């Protein structure tokens, strides 16, 4: 159980302002962490909690938020502090008001499209990231690589396929997965630059401040093909036409995106298979078959 008084002392030490928690109210919606609003009656913070062994996941999240903030393109909550208290790990975040702009989401969606294009223009020297992190609760390796096809083959699809095999899905996925990995260069042949990515861009990780400013959170940051963020945004829907129109106006997409988005979203479907079980096996197999048809 989280020691909220210890968390409050950590907040006070980091911010330089006294903070004695009076209330902590549970917040629903997460499937990996427990979440709460911690308040002293004047200031509120959003706090994520998990087992003590999960501290590295929170450290990686704080690092990713800092990377996104440094780009200056999209609003993110500030990571205040993180640690272990009462045998639980925690991450304290700035609490953002993300509930007040539902009546003007189309205009806000266009603004998010422009800001995402600006984020993607933050370019690194190599693909990968300065540290490994997580996609959901799954480790996400990020070694530096000068070749995107190799990076995506080895540290995205290959990693998830190997994990799926260990989880008992080798018979269903191994043959097609191996063929797809071997032929991936035929699909990734457009020479993308290493763009700064959110990495887990679905509508559950996007909100809007009362003035319409878009804000993103729960990142899985790395430098990769910008199309990977766009693909993820389409996987579960909800971003809207104005978002895509504004993005394409700011930075048109390359031919072949329609096929590559299936490739990039296979990574996330495999991750869902590994996190949540066999309900995603048929979808993953079907995506592999469609991609193999493109490289025969």
Secondary structure, DSSP 8 states (H G I E B T S, - for coil): ---HHHHHHHHHHHHTS-----EEEEE---SSSEEEEEE-SS-EEEEEEEEGGGHHHHHHHHHHHHHHHHHTSSEE--EEEEEEETTEEEEEEE----BS-GGGHHHHHHHHHHHHHHHHT-B-SSBB-SS-EEETTEEE----BS-HHHHHIIIIIHHHHHHHIIIIIHHHHHHHHHHHHHTGGGT--S----EEE-SS-SGGGEEE-TTS-EEE-S---EEE-HHHHHHHHHHS--S-HHHHHHHHHHS---TTHHHHHHHHHHHHHHHHHHHH-GGGHHHHHHHHHHHHHHH-
